[in-house]
Amino acid sequence: MSESNDRPSTPATAPLRGPRGSLLYSGSDGIQYIVDGGPAGPSDAPLPQAFQALRAGAAELEAITVLCRAWVEAASAQGLNRQQAAAVLLGQLGQALEVGEEGQPLPR
């Protein structure tokens, strides 16, 4: 199984819940991915809906991944190591996702 976020793969199989509640799928590349390491909560989307959303947004997710890699490379060229650059990027993405279109916090 892969816990790496290096390159997400399009799901090729139905989703499964792992023994500790993690969300698993086998990608089109033949690797098994852990999507969510935490146990399912009452607000979690049902598995079929979660994977339908993942499949529907696969092209957009790939585009975001390419842009994120390019940003990490650019930041690395400015003196940050890749881990530092990734941490900055993830922090910015986290902040961006905390606010909705109207400037209001997103519902949790």
JOHURA-V216332 format. One record per residue. BURIAL is + if it has 24 or more other ideal C-beta (glycine too) atoms within 12 Angstrom, else -. D_LAST is the distance of its C-alpha to the last C-alpha in whole Angstrom. Layout:
BURIAL;D_LAST
BURIAL;D_LAST
This chain:
-;29
-;27
-;24
-;25
-;23
-;27
-;27
+;24
+;26
+;26
+;25
-;29
-;28
-;26
+;23
+;23
-;22
-;24
-;25
-;22
-;20
-;19
+;19
+;22
+;24
-;28
+;28
-;31
-;32
-;33
-;31
+;28
+;25
+;22
+;18
+;16
-;18
-;16
-;16
-;14
-;12
-;12
-;8
-;10
-;12
-;16
+;18
-;20
-;17
+;16
+;19
-;20
-;17
+;19
+;22
-;22
-;20
-;23
-;25
-;23
-;21
-;25
-;25
-;22
-;24
-;27
-;26
+;24
-;28
-;30
-;28
+;28
-;32
-;32
-;31
-;33
-;36
-;35
-;36
-;32
-;32
-;30
-;28
-;28
+;27
-;24
-;23
-;23
+;22
-;18
-;18
-;18
-;16
-;13
-;14
-;14
-;11
-;9
-;11
-;12
-;15
-;16
-;15
-;12
-;9
-;6
-;4
-;0
